[in-house]
């Protein structure tokens, strides 16, 4: 700092400054600036004790006004702004940034002022060093701070050629609420996956009523733990009668629980309107809302959301609170997401007994067609990997076996649902009814044509078979070595293994299974069928084969080779 004070004199204020200094008996060095822009440049590069200006100078007034406006803007910003030097100490901060700090932040390290978590300090310092070295790029960092606050920092170097040590401009935004909302969304989606999650053993042992009770238990638990609602009512819509049948109720009065409601925009309360319109409804004050019908004791607000599956309303979800205006847009968003998961779970467990059995069976078949080949790909890949780990890494092999079991459980679950809702005898238009002799038959189909594999799932699944498919010979052999099958259907023109070789190797891997070869060609240049017949092949299907031929081949395999 100079021995004599240094005054910055703007515009024509030189005579005023000299006269004022003489009358005060002060000595100072005057640094003159013809304009406001030149004065700002002097401030950037020199140490100045005071600024002298003529308030009557229009240029000075415009500059001061701009400074005041800039200060107001910085103070009004919803985000925090701070200037941090090369030693990571705060040199300036706007009011928002200061409010996040414990005490005055000036002169303190930024991580100390913000109360950053200890294990995040090194990472923050590394980000700031990167920002100082990456001019003019911006480096982003996320910083957990005190009071469970999380800040998102954007660090930009503001170095100048004449400044030895550059500084950082830190723009900070409080993302705590956003992160919590995302965490809650993730938790809701996870809860949705768990609503009707059952192992294959559970599916085999549980009745439809037991699955309903499990779903209700999970809905009740997740509604309390994630949405924090105590009063719950779920009704399912019967489209034939338009009645909203109660599935579960928690905290409702007996009168409300037994109330008969129809899907109608008028005269059926909030629940009836939501079911009829498919639109959610927020009741902020039950005492003034004409649609509200008494539900839980002392309720002052309610939130009702439609349960929608495939663009159709299948029911309603209602929660109530003793507080006025207890539900807002965020509650509505979370409730609608959760209701989407509930609707999917209800459909998966076939709790909606609102359609004819034939329609329900067709829905299950459609789902099966969509998931069958992707699940088969998972099974084939997991089986191939399992073969490599067997005898080398028991722990990894067990994990892969769990993947295989889970993939098969998906298919079994879908098939079990189809069996539960299937009519006792073939419906009109359903040509292939389940055949008792083939029910539970494990069939492996190896064909390079996706259409053939998909058709195998559709047809054999309706007969009650458990179907898995492979794209080539190697996949088929790996699956045959690691899983039991009653019958194996293999095309003789697989891309990697010849027809006779695939037959003999499949017989070796599965000696108890009936191996049936398929061909779409009348000419057999490699004589694969002749050689296979000499080795015991009893059945060949010539594409396009008739359904009765396929049925006979599988029925024959059921009796043994």
N, C-alpha and C positions, 0 to 999 in steps of 0.2 A: 504494500500500500504506500503511495507517495507521502512525503512529509507534509506537504501543503494539500488541503482539500481540492478536489477537482469538480468543477461545476460544468454541466453540459448546458450550453446556451442555444436555444432554438430560435431561428429566424431573426427578427429585429429586436430581440430582447437584450442585446449587448449593453446598451447605455443604461437600461434599467438595472441590470445585474451589477454593473460597475458602480453606479450611484449607491445601490443598496449595500454593497460591500464596504464602501468608504464610510457611509454613515454608521455602519455597525462596527467599524474598526477591524474588519476581517481581511485576511489575505488568502487568495485562492487562485488556482489556475483555471482559466476559462477555456473550455473546448467548444468551439463554435460549429454549428451545423445549420446550413442554409435552409434545409427542409426536414420534414418529419422522417422521411425515409433515411436521409443521411444520419440523423440523430439516432435512429434505431441501430444503424450499422455501427456507430460509435459505441453504443451500449453493449453490442455484442463483442467488441474487441478491446474495450478499455474499461478501467475501473472508474466509476463515476459515483460521487457522493450525493449529488443533488442535480435536479433539472430545473432550469430557469426558463420560463416562457412567457410570452405576452398573451394574456387571456383574450385580448381583442383581436388577435391574429386568427383569421378564419381557418388557416391550415392547422394551427395548433388545436383549435376546437374540434376539427374533424378527426384529427389523430387521437385526441383524448376520448372522443365519443366512440371511436373504433375500439380503443383499449377497454373501455367500460363495457361495451357490447360483448367483446371477446370474453371478458371476465364473467359476464352474466351467462354466456353460452356454456363456458366450462363449468360453472356452478350448477347449471340446469341439466347437464348431461346425465342420463340415467346410468351411464357407465363410469367406472372410476378411471382417472387419468393421473399418472405420476411420471416425474422425470427422475431417473435413477442413474447415478454416475458409474464410472468404471469399477468402483469398489463395491458396487451393489447397494449404495446408500441412497436414500430418498432425498432429493433436493427440493422437490416441489410436488404437491398433490392437490387435486381438487376436493371439494367437500365430500363427495361420494366416496372417494378412496380413503379419506381421513376417517370417515365413519366406520370403515371396516377395521381400522387399526386400534390397537390397545394403547391409548395415549397418543401424543403427538408423534407423527411418523418422521418428521424432518430430522435428517442426520442419522437415522437408524437403518440397518440393513432391511431390505424389503421383506425377507422371509421372517425376520424377528418382529417387524411392525405388524405384519398380518397374522402372526401366530401360526405359521405354517407347521404342518406335521414334520417331526424330526426326520423321518425316513424319506421326505420329499425335498429336503434342502439341497442335497447334492445334485439331484435332477434339475432343480430350478436354476442353480448356479451354472450347470452345464448348458441349459437353454439360453441363459443370458449371455454367456461367453460366445455361444454360436451366433446370437443376434448381433453382438458387437463385431464379430468377424465377417458377417454375411451381408454387409451393407450393399444395396439398400433393401435387402429381403427382410421379411417379417417371420419371426419364429413364434410358434404357438406352444403354450404349456398349460397344463391343468394342475391347479394347486389346491389340495385340501387344507383348510385353515381352521382357526378356532371357531367354536360354536357350531361345529358340523357344517360350516360353509365351504363351498367349493367354488373357486374362481377360475375363469378361463382367461389367461393372459395372452396378449399379442404384443411381442417385444420387437421394436424397430430401432435401429441405430440412427441417431440424429447428429452424427459427427460432422464437423466443418473442417475445411482445410487448415484454418488458422488455430484450431483447438488441438492441443497435444493429446488429451484423453477424451475419447468420444463418450457420449451419454446414450441412455436408452429411454425411449418413450414407451411407457407401459400402459396399454389400454386393457382394462380389466372388466369382466362382466361376471355377475353372480349367476352361475348356472345350477345352483343347488336345487331349485324347484324343478328345473328341466330334467336333471338327472334322477331326482326322486320319482318324477312322473314316468320316465322311461323304465326305471326299476320296477315300478308298480305295473306298467304295461307288460314287461317281461314276466313278472310274477303271475299276472292274469293269464297270459298265454300258456305258461307252464302249468298253471292250475287247470286250464282247459284240457290240456293233454292228459292230465291225471284224473279228470272227472270220471271217465269210464275205462281207465286203464286196468286191464285184467290179464293175468297170465292164462296160458292155454289150460292149465290145470283148474284154475278158478272158473273159467268159462264152462269147462266140462262138468264141474260140480254144482254150479249155482243155477238156480231156476231163474225165470224171468222176474219173478217177484223179488227174489234176493238181489238181483242186479239193480232193480228199481230202488230198493232200500239203500244199497251201496251208493248209487248216484245221488240220492237225496241227502245222505250223510255227507258226501263230499261237497255238494252244493252248499249245505248249511255251514260246513267248516270254512270253506273258502270265502263265503259271503261275510262271515264274521271276521276272519283273519285279515283279509285283503281289503274289503270294502268297509268293514267296521259297521255293518248294519245288523241289528238284532231282530227286527220285525221283517219277515219274509213271507211272500205268498207267490206260488207258481201255479198257474192254471194252464191246462192243455185244451186246444180248440178241436172239437169234433166238427169237421166241415159238413157232415150230413145233417146235423141238428143245430149247428151254430152255437152249441152250448160250450161254456168254458168250465171244464171239469177240474176240480182241485187235484193237484199232484202232491203239493206239500204246503203247509202253513205253519208259521212260527210266530207267536205273539199276537195273533188275531183273536178277536172276540168270537165266542161260539156262533153268534148270529151272523157275523161276517164270514166265518168259515163255512157255514151251511147255506149261504146265500146262493140262489140260482142266478147265474149271469149268462147273457148271450152276447155274441159279437155284434154290436149295434152302436152307431154313433150317438143315438139318443136313448135316454131312459135306462141305461145299463151302467151308469157311473163311468169313472175314468177307465177302468179295466175294459169294459165293453167297447168304449170308443177306441182305445189303443188297439184292441184285437180287430176292430172293423177297419180302421184306417191304416194300421201298420206304422203309426208314428208315435214316438215317445211323448210322454206328458209329464210336465213338472207342475205339481200343485204346491205353491209356496205358502198358502194359508188355507187350511181346510175349512175354516169358519166362513170364508167368503167365496169359496169356489163352488158354484152350483152343481158341478159334475161329481164332486166327491161324495162317496157313500161311506159311512162310518166303518172303520176297519179295526185298528188296534186302539186300546184304551189310551186316551189323552193324546192322540196323534194330532199334530198341527201342520205337518207338511208330508208330502209323499212324492215318490218317483216311480213311474210305471213305464216299462220298456217292452216292446213286442219281442217275442222269440221268433226269429225268421230263419227258415232254412230253404235254400234254393228259391228265394224271392217269394216264399209263401209264409204267411203268419201261421205258426203252429201252436202259439200259446202266448202267455204274458208273464212278466216278472215284475213284482211290486214290492217296494220297501217303504217303510213309514218311519217318521221321527217325531218325538214330542216337541222339537224345536221349530220355531217359525223360520221359513226360508233356509231350511237345513241343507237343501240340495242346489247345486249350481251346475254350470256347464261342464266342469271337470268331472263331477259325480256322474253326470249324464254320459260323458264319453266313456268312463270306466265301466259303467253299468251296461252300456250297449256292447262293448267288447266282450264282457263276461257273458252276456246273454247270447252272443254269437257262439261262444264255446259251449254253453249249455244246450243250445239248439242242436249243435253238431253231436254232442254226447247223447242227447235224446234220440236222435236219428240212428246213431250207431247201435244203440241198445234196443232199437225198435220198440220204444215205449209208446210211440204214437199210433195207437190202434185205430186209425181214422180212415184207412183206405182198404180196399179189397185185398185179399191175400195175393191175388195175381199181380196187382200193381206193386205191392211191396216186394214180391219176389223179383220182379223185373228191375226194381231199384237196386236190390242187392247184386243182381247179375251185372248191372251197369257198373257198379263200384268194383266188382270183381274183375271185370274186363280192363278197367283202368289201372288197377294196382297189380294184376297178376304178373305181367312180364317184368315190370321194375323190381318186384319182390324176387322173382326168379333170378334176375341179374345179381341181386344182393346175395342170394343163396349160392349161386355158382361162384361168385368172387370170394365169398367167405369160406366156402368149402375148399377152394384152391389154396387159399392162404393157410387154412387149418392144416392141410396135408403137409405143408412145409414145416410147421411148428411142432407137429406131433413127434414126441421123442426128443425134442430139443429144448422147448420152452413150455413147461406145463402150464404156467400162469397165463401166458398169452394164448395158448390153445384153449384154455377154459373160457377166456373172454370171447374168443371167436365163436366157440360153441354157443355162448349166450346170444350172440348176434344171430346165429343160425336158428336157434330156438325162437327168438323173438320174431324173426321174419316169417317162420312157419306159423307162429301163433297168430300173426295178422291174417293170413289166409284162412286159418281154421276158424278165427273169430267171425270173419265175413261169411264163411260157409255155414257156421253154426247158426248165425242169425237167419240165414236163408232157410235152414231146416226148421227153425222154430216157427217161422211165419208161413211156411209152405202149406197149401191146402191139403187135406187128407187124401184127395184124389186129384188127378190131372185136371187143371182148369181148361176152359175152352181156349184153343189156340196154342196150348202148350203141348207139343208133340212128344217131347222127351221127358217122361216122368222119371223120378228116381227109381232105380232098379235095386231091389233088396240084395240081389246077388253081388252087385258091384259096390254097394255102400262101404266106404272105408278103404277101398282098394287103393294102394299107393302106386301111382303110375308116373314114370319118368318119360318125357317125350323129347327126343333130340332131333331138331330140324333147324336148318338155317333160315327158313322162311318165317318171319314174324306172324304172318297170317295163319299159318298152320299151328304155331304155338298158341296163339290167342284163341283160335277155334277149339283147340284141345281143352283149354281151360273152360270155355263156355259150355261145350257139349258134355265132357266128362264130369265137370263140376255138377251139372244138373243130374247126372246119374249117381251122384254121391261119392265119386272118386276124389282122392286127394292127389292133385296134379302138381308136378314140378317140371320145368322145361330147361333145356340146354341148347345153346346156339351151335355148338360143334362137338366133335367127338371127344376132344380132350376134356371139356366141361362135363360131358356125360359120364366119362370114365371116372373122373375125380369124384363126382357125386355118387356114382354107383359104389365106389370103394368105401365111402364114408357114410352111406345111408341105406337102409333097407328099402327095397321096392318089390312089389308083387308082379309088376309087368313093366317092360321097357319097350317103347316104340321108337325106332331109330330109322332115319332116312339113309339109303345106301350111298347117297352122294353128298355126304358131309364135306365141308371145305378142307378138312385136315387129315381125315382118316378114311381109308377105303371101306366099302360096304362089308366085305368079308372080314376084314380086320376088326372093325368096330363090333361086329356080331360076336366073333370069338373072344375078344377082350371083355366085352360086357358079360358074356356067359361065364368067363373066368372070375370076374369081379362079383357077380351076382348069380351063383349057380342055381339058387332056388327060384329065381324070377323067370317068367316067360318073356323071351326076347322076340319081338315082332319087327320085321323089316318093312319099310315103306319105300315105294318107288313110283316115280311119275313117268318112267321111260319103259317102253316095251322092249328095247334092245339093251342087253347087258353085256358090254364088250369084255368086262373083266371076269365074267361068269361068277360074280359074287353070290348070286342067289343059288346057283348050282352047288358051289362049294359049301355054302351055309346049310343047304338042305342035307348035304351029305353028313354034316356035323350035328344034325338034329333040328334044324329050323322047321317049324311046323306051320307057321302062318305068315303070309306075305299080303300086304295091303297095297293094291295098285291105285294110285291117285288118278282121278278123284274117286275115292272109295265110298261105298254106300254105308249108311249109318249102321245097318244091321250087320255088315261085315265087321265093323269095328267092335260092335257089341259082342259078336260071337268070338272074336279074337280075345277080348278081355275076359269073357265068361269062361273060355277055354283055359286061359291062364289061371283063373281062380281055382280050376279043378287040378291044376298042377301040370308040369311039363310032361 
